[in-house]
């Protein structure tokens, strides 16, 4: 999987990020991200910023769990490029 679109087609639910500074872990569902599907997964982490402490550069991986995105939740994500 190289792009967001590849991960979506593989049935993955979203991205999981971890801040190297404060250790906060966040799952970001595809529907809440404002990134195009052709975005390379490798380009997301270095440009992402922690919503808790503001650190730039997060460890990002495809979310592997089978949990579905919450229904009716429409938060404004602080994640974007």
Order of alpha helices (4+ residues) and beta strands (2+ residues): alpha-beta-beta-alpha-beta
